[in-house]
Amino acid sequence: MSCPICGKDAAPKFRPFCSKRCADIDLAKWLSGSYAIPSDDPEDAERAVEEIAREAQKPH
């Protein structure tokens, strides 16, 4: 199995990653919202629209 971040061979200690660094990169992507699971729930879509509107109102 290869590391999903860099493609190197996975290390048993960090499986499915090759190192702590790649595991941390993956965790950061989840925590930042870079990874998302699509939803067909209308409430989720409504919340997303509301969040976008709030972000647009923030001063840059």
C-alpha positions in Angstrom: 0.0 0.0 0.0 1.3 3.5 -0.8 0.8 6.7 1.2 -2.2 8.6 -0.1 -0.3 11.9 0.5 3.1 11.4 -1.1 2.9 7.9 -2.7 5.8 6.3 -0.8 5.4 2.9 0.8 3.2 3.0 3.9 4.9 2.5 7.3 3.2 0.0 9.7 3.4 2.6 12.5 1.6 5.3 10.5 -0.5 3.2 8.2 -1.9 4.1 5.7 0.7 6.9 5.6 4.5 6.7 5.3 5.2 9.0 8.2 3.8 11.2 10.9 4.3 14.2 8.6 2.0 12.8 6.0 -0.5 11.7 8.6 -0.5 15.3 10.0 -1.0 16.8 6.5 -4.0 14.6 6.1 -5.4 15.5 9.5 -4.9 19.2 8.7 -6.9 18.8 5.4 -9.8 17.3 7.4 -9.7 20.0 10.1 -9.5 22.8 7.6 -12.5 21.5 5.6 -10.4 20.6 2.5 -11.9 17.2 2.6 -15.7 17.0 2.5 -18.3 14.3 2.1 -21.1 15.4 -0.3 -24.6 15.6 1.2 -28.0 15.6 -0.5 -29.6 16.8 2.6 -31.5 20.1 1.9 -30.7 21.4 5.4 -26.9 21.0 4.7 -27.3 23.0 1.5 -29.2 25.7 3.3 -26.5 25.9 6.0 -23.8 26.2 3.4 -25.6 29.1 1.7 -26.0 30.9 5.0 -22.3 30.3 5.8 -21.2 31.7 2.4 -23.4 34.8 3.0 -21.8 35.3 6.5 -18.3 35.0 5.0 -19.2 37.5 2.3 -20.3 40.1 4.9 -17.0 39.9 6.9 -14.6 42.7 6.3 -11.4 41.6 4.4 
